[in-house]
Amino acid sequence: MSKVAFGLITLLLNGYGVPCFVNGKVEKGIFTILSSVFTLGVVGVINLVKGIISAIKILNMTDEEYAAADRETLYESIVFFYKG
């Protein structure tokens, strides 16, 4: 997936766990949605803020840095308190 597409998805839809689903991390995406529902949206707001911060970092990377970036580190920084 391109840097810009992933950055925009992360920026706009991270509160719903969409970047997880896009990258094949279905379990993490479901966990994101359920944790947001069970906490009445608190975790969703935290994930949204983390998504904005992560998206800014991703969009400021050069293409070479994005290609060399550890994908798991990028994905882990997007979701709040998931350790699976």
Backbone bond lengths (Angstrom), bond angles and torsions (degrees), N, CA, C in turn:
res aa  C-N    CA-C-N  psi(-1)  N-CA   C-N-CA  omega(-1)  CA-C   N-CA-C  phi
1 M - - - 1.439 - - 1.523 108.61 -
2 S 1.312 115.82 143.10 1.460 119.51 -177.10 1.529 110.81 -72.54
3 K 1.305 114.33 156.97 1.456 121.76 -178.75 1.524 110.68 -60.98
4 V 1.322 117.53 -45.12 1.460 121.35 -176.89 1.527 110.89 -66.48
5 A 1.327 117.53 -43.92 1.462 120.86 179.74 1.526 110.55 -62.63
6 F 1.325 117.25 -46.65 1.461 120.39 -179.68 1.523 110.57 -65.49
7 G 1.319 117.25 -39.79 1.467 120.92 178.21 1.514 112.14 -62.65
8 L 1.318 117.54 -43.04 1.467 120.76 -179.88 1.524 112.22 -69.35
9 I 1.331 116.37 -40.17 1.466 119.49 176.48 1.522 110.15 -62.54
10 T 1.310 116.34 -42.22 1.460 120.86 178.67 1.523 110.64 -64.69
11 L 1.306 117.20 -42.06 1.463 122.07 -179.08 1.531 111.50 -63.65
12 L 1.303 116.47 -46.39 1.463 120.72 -171.06 1.523 114.82 -90.35
13 L 1.327 117.59 -32.13 1.465 119.76 -168.27 1.525 115.15 -125.05
14 N 1.310 117.84 15.71 1.456 119.04 -177.17 1.527 112.57 -67.45
15 G 1.302 118.68 -30.22 1.464 121.14 178.88 1.514 112.80 -61.97
16 Y 1.331 117.01 -22.28 1.462 122.26 179.59 1.529 112.69 -99.90
17 G 1.310 118.41 -0.75 1.456 121.51 178.59 1.518 114.51 80.34
18 V 1.315 118.53 11.98 1.463 121.81 -175.99 1.531 112.91 -60.42
19 P 1.353 120.29 -40.27 1.480 117.88 178.86 1.529 112.69 -59.29
20 C 1.315 116.83 -30.98 1.466 120.24 177.65 1.525 110.82 -66.12
21 F 1.324 117.05 -46.21 1.459 121.19 179.49 1.523 111.39 -64.58
22 V 1.319 116.98 -40.22 1.469 121.44 -178.97 1.520 110.57 -61.23
23 N 1.331 116.53 -36.09 1.457 120.76 -176.66 1.523 113.10 -95.20
24 G 1.324 117.37 12.29 1.457 120.52 175.24 1.509 115.03 82.61
25 K 1.302 118.44 11.20 1.463 122.57 178.91 1.528 108.79 -96.31
26 V 1.327 115.70 66.84 1.467 121.80 -173.83 1.522 111.19 -62.06
27 E 1.326 117.50 -43.96 1.461 120.83 -179.39 1.528 110.71 -59.07
28 K 1.320 116.60 -43.53 1.457 121.26 179.23 1.535 110.84 -66.18
29 G 1.320 117.27 -38.08 1.462 120.96 178.20 1.516 111.94 -65.18
30 I 1.328 116.73 -43.42 1.464 120.93 177.89 1.522 110.29 -64.53
31 F 1.322 116.53 -41.49 1.464 120.76 177.17 1.523 110.47 -60.28
32 T 1.317 117.63 -41.03 1.463 121.74 179.84 1.523 110.69 -61.91
33 I 1.320 116.79 -46.04 1.459 120.90 -179.86 1.527 110.71 -64.83
34 L 1.322 117.05 -47.84 1.464 120.54 -178.07 1.526 111.92 -64.90
35 S 1.327 117.27 -40.79 1.468 119.09 179.54 1.524 110.54 -65.73
36 S 1.308 117.49 -34.44 1.459 120.56 177.02 1.524 111.01 -67.50
37 V 1.329 116.86 -41.94 1.464 120.83 179.77 1.530 110.53 -66.00
38 F 1.336 117.33 -46.13 1.457 120.75 -176.16 1.525 113.11 -69.89
39 T 1.331 117.73 -22.64 1.466 120.46 177.88 1.518 111.34 -101.93
40 L 1.329 116.47 15.40 1.468 122.87 178.18 1.530 112.72 57.34
41 G 1.307 115.70 36.61 1.463 121.35 174.33 1.511 116.00 92.30
42 V 1.328 118.12 -4.64 1.463 120.47 -178.60 1.527 110.65 -63.44
43 V 1.313 116.90 -48.23 1.464 120.57 179.51 1.528 110.24 -66.48
44 G 1.324 117.67 -33.65 1.457 120.99 176.74 1.520 111.87 -61.63
45 V 1.323 116.67 -41.43 1.466 120.79 177.97 1.527 110.29 -67.12
46 I 1.324 116.97 -41.16 1.468 120.39 177.80 1.523 109.86 -62.46
47 N 1.345 116.72 -43.89 1.467 120.35 177.94 1.522 111.42 -63.94
48 L 1.319 117.25 -35.51 1.459 120.59 178.20 1.524 110.74 -64.48
49 V 1.321 117.30 -44.41 1.463 121.23 178.03 1.530 110.39 -64.49
50 K 1.347 116.45 -44.28 1.467 119.61 176.97 1.518 111.20 -62.00
51 G 1.332 116.86 -35.12 1.459 121.12 177.76 1.515 112.07 -65.56
52 I 1.322 117.12 -39.87 1.465 120.69 178.05 1.522 110.03 -63.23
53 I 1.323 116.77 -45.46 1.465 120.77 179.53 1.530 110.50 -63.92
54 S 1.328 117.05 -46.16 1.471 121.05 -179.86 1.522 111.34 -64.51
55 A 1.335 117.19 -39.60 1.464 120.64 -179.86 1.517 111.06 -64.13
56 I 1.319 117.01 -39.95 1.462 120.14 177.55 1.521 110.14 -62.46
57 K 1.333 117.05 -42.80 1.466 120.57 177.74 1.525 110.89 -62.86
58 I 1.331 116.79 -44.46 1.469 121.23 -178.20 1.522 110.61 -64.72
59 L 1.323 116.64 -46.03 1.460 119.83 -177.62 1.522 113.06 -69.87
60 N 1.332 117.85 -21.06 1.461 121.05 176.97 1.526 113.07 -86.92
61 M 1.329 117.29 -9.71 1.468 120.84 176.84 1.523 109.94 -70.89
62 T 1.318 115.22 149.58 1.458 118.34 169.83 1.525 107.56 -76.75
63 D 1.317 116.27 166.14 1.471 119.55 179.04 1.519 111.16 -61.55
64 E 1.319 116.54 -36.25 1.467 120.40 179.02 1.525 111.14 -67.44
65 E 1.332 116.86 -41.31 1.463 119.98 178.36 1.529 110.97 -65.31
66 Y 1.322 115.62 -39.62 1.469 119.34 179.13 1.524 110.92 -65.74
67 A 1.324 116.69 -41.24 1.461 120.70 179.32 1.530 111.24 -65.16
68 A 1.339 116.34 -34.22 1.454 120.46 -177.99 1.527 112.87 -88.56
69 A 1.323 117.26 -10.89 1.469 120.49 -176.37 1.515 110.48 -65.32
70 D 1.300 114.53 144.54 1.457 120.87 175.85 1.523 108.04 -72.65
71 R 1.312 118.02 112.73 1.461 122.55 -174.90 1.527 112.10 -60.51
72 E 1.312 117.70 -39.65 1.463 119.54 -179.85 1.517 111.12 -62.07
73 T 1.332 117.28 -38.02 1.462 120.53 178.07 1.519 110.43 -63.99
74 L 1.334 117.29 -40.80 1.459 120.34 177.01 1.522 110.81 -62.80
75 Y 1.320 117.15 -45.65 1.456 120.58 -176.62 1.527 111.33 -69.30
76 E 1.315 117.13 -37.53 1.460 120.02 -179.34 1.520 111.19 -66.90
77 S 1.325 117.72 -31.48 1.463 119.76 -177.98 1.521 112.08 -75.43
78 I 1.313 117.37 -8.50 1.458 120.62 -174.41 1.523 112.54 -90.05
79 V 1.320 118.70 -30.04 1.457 121.65 -173.34 1.529 109.50 -110.10
80 F 1.332 115.88 134.36 1.444 123.24 -177.69 1.526 111.10 -77.42
81 F 1.268 118.33 126.91 1.473 131.56 172.55 1.523 115.83 53.55
82 Y 1.321 120.16 26.39 1.472 121.31 174.52 1.526 108.27 -91.74
83 K 1.306 117.76 126.94 1.475 121.15 -178.62 1.521 111.99 -121.25
84 G 1.334 119.10 20.76 1.460 122.10 -174.28 1.414 115.38 -84.93
